Amino acid sequence: MAKYWRRIIGLILAFSLLFTLASGVAVATHFRQVEQVVKVITLIRNQALYPVPTSKLLEGAAKGMVEALDDPYSSYLEPQVFRSLEEHVKGTYGGVGLLITIEEKEKERRLVVVSPFKGTPAHRAGILSGDYIVEIEGRPTSNMGLDTAASLMQGQPGTQVSLTIQRPGEKEVRRLTLTREIIKIPSVTGEMLASAPGIGYISLTTFNDQTGADLGRLLQELQKQGLKGIILDLRNNPGGSLPAAVEVASFFIPSGRPVVYIVNQKSTEALTARGGSVDLPLVVLVNRGTASAAEIVAGAVQDAGRGVLVGEKTFGKGVVQTIFRLNGGAAVKLTTHKYLTPAKRDIDQKGIEPDYKVSLDQRVAQQVLLHGPDLKQDLQLQKAVELLKKK
């Protein structure tokens, strides 16, 4: 065993030396830090009351390195969590249907709902964008990572999970018990508005591998029915796949025009529209639950002058994560890029202001979220129809 640990410590030292030479960090300072790591390993191994498997100890070290980034979107993904994430991107997973993020204000850290997916257990229970998740299965979420929270809510269909929810501005909390289901994340729904001839209403609830193809089929169907103007509803759309966002924007942005600029440590790259756009008047509905990939599409439409935005300021998630697979089925999710709109606006933690600001009463917003748009009560939808009729 001693020989085994000497080998591990040797690997740590070798890695440290390579990292030091590559990064230009002072050798003496770096080796003092490595000495600390070796000392901690030795202390745990020799002094801890309960034995710790080597694999768990090394996994903890990997987690700690990622946590040191202090980035709520970066995380070490255990194999089970990584599998769940892959299912989510493909369009199905077992859970309650919530997209969540971390909100830090005035030294207070909270788990907040970006958006519930329509038609899911969370959606039917009335959970709204902006609600705080105080506890999951009785466990406080104040120091809980995003992926831990997501994995606790996901699970086998038919099993239950308890959530404690608090609405901003309210002292009371609600304790909900939700039954997990197969969450088939709906890509696209839409129809011609009966009360507004020629106007098609299209709702995008997420961006996954199926979204672009689903949207293309729906647009073809609506064009056969006399489509003259489009309302694209991105309200409560939490985002998802970056390629899907570019594919969706390509239906509305002329070929070759930038959809988004992707910025990393070394360069800035423009992702451009791929052609096949539908040249019809366009209004995009947005609100606080419009995030990430949905903001990419909204920003592209606004900056290109291709349409107007109606509603409320968007969520403001302007960073992109990349998944790196590791041995054993685990992975690391790192924030590797930020994105800029075609006009090179950085909207991270700022959001996008609509061209026409229209707020919804909370009661109406909840009804729209639960039951879909209602032209009689939905002021944002009414404004979109008004603008399209003028065109």
HELIX and SHEET records of a PDB file:
HELIX    1   1 ALA A    2  SER A   23  1                                  22    
HELIX    2   2 VAL A   27  GLN A   47  1                                  21    
HELIX    3   3 THR A   54  GLU A   67  1                                  14    
HELIX    4   4 PRO A   79  LYS A   90  1                                  12    
HELIX    5   5 PRO A  121  ARG A  124  1                                   4    
HELIX    6   6 LEU A  146  MET A  153  1                                   8    
HELIX    7   7 THR A  211  LYS A  224  1                                  14    
HELIX    8   8 LEU A  242  ALA A  249  1                                   8    
HELIX    9   9 ALA A  293  ASP A  303  1                                  11    
HELIX   10  10 ASN A  327  GLY A  329  5                                   3    
HELIX   11  11 GLN A  362  HIS A  371  1                                  10    
HELIX   12  12 LEU A  379  LYS A  390  1                                  12    
SHEET    1   A 4 SER A  75  LEU A  77  0                                        
SHEET    2   A 4 ALA A 331  LEU A 340 -1                                        
SHEET    3   A 4 PRO A 258  VAL A 263 -1                                        
SHEET    4   A 4 THR A 268  THR A 272 -1                                        
SHEET    1   B 3 SER A  75  LEU A  77  0                                        
SHEET    2   B 3 ALA A 331  LEU A 340 -1                                        
SHEET    3   B 3 VAL A 319  ARG A 325 -1                                        
SHEET    1   C 2 THR A  92  GLY A  95  0                                        
SHEET    2   C 2 GLU A 181  LYS A 184 -1                                        
SHEET    1   D 4 LEU A  98  LYS A 105  0                                        
SHEET    2   D 4 GLU A 108  PRO A 116 -1                                        
SHEET    3   D 4 TYR A 132  ILE A 136 -1                                        
SHEET    4   D 4 ARG A 139  PRO A 140 -1                                        
SHEET    1   E 5 LEU A  98  LYS A 105  0                                        
SHEET    2   E 5 GLU A 108  PRO A 116 -1                                        
SHEET    3   E 5 TYR A 132  ILE A 136 -1                                        
SHEET    4   E 5 GLN A 160  GLN A 166 -1                                        
SHEET    5   E 5 VAL A 173  THR A 179 -1                                        
SHEET    1   F 6 VAL A 188  MET A 192  0                                        
SHEET    2   F 6 ILE A 199  LEU A 204 -1                                        
SHEET    3   F 6 GLY A 229  ASP A 233  1                                        
SHEET    4   F 6 LEU A 282  VAL A 286  1                                        
SHEET    5   F 6 VAL A 308  GLY A 311  1                                        
SHEET    6   F 6 TYR A 356  LYS A 357  1                                        
END                                                                             
